[in-house]
């Protein structure tokens, strides 16, 4: 890889990281909270009720050993 190509890769990484930081720094907290509840990583928040994606005692064994 040439030095010029390496420079372009490094610039792209720095620009992407800094842009992500600026977006997070300037978004209002209410927007970040809403994204945490309804966004891509919503399942990472603490949950007070059972998740629809987690198996319950009634369905935990379904599909095991069946093909």
Secondary structure as UniProt FT lines:
FT   HELIX           3..26
FT   HELIX           29..38
FT   TURN            40..41
FT   HELIX           42..44
FT   TURN            52..53
FT   TURN            57..65
//
